[in-house]
Amino acid sequence: MEASDRNRPTRRSPLPVRRALRDLGNDVQVWRKLRGLTQTQLADRANVGRRTLVRLEQGEGAVSLEKTLRVLRALGVLEGLSRALDPYESDIGRLRSDEQLPRRVRPRDLTASDDG
């Protein structure tokens, strides 16, 4: 950790993020129990520490994305996450699927009027 990171005040996550972490943790715990696995067994299958799995199930935000994905893979639900995030599975993604994606997205001026 760099000195600038240590001096930076920690911010609390927004409420929707905290809810999503809690819900994800609960879902992981339910999937684990449906599979008949202990925390130790799932942690071993995912190649993560048991404490990491406990933190994930408790909805703590300090678990890395990679370790979260390892746990989801070990539970057999990783593919469902990929499908859920597929932009072409959404209405807007399907509507815009024939458009070419820009190589770069520049910030739009949200204060400008469209009346021109």
Secondary structure, 3 states (H helix, E strand, C coil): CCHHHHHCCCCCCCHHHHHHHHHHHHHHHHHHHHCCCCHHHHHHHHCCCHHHHHHHHCCCCCCCHHHHHHHHHHHCCHHHHHHHHCHHHCHHHHHCCCCCCCCCCCCCCCCCCCCC
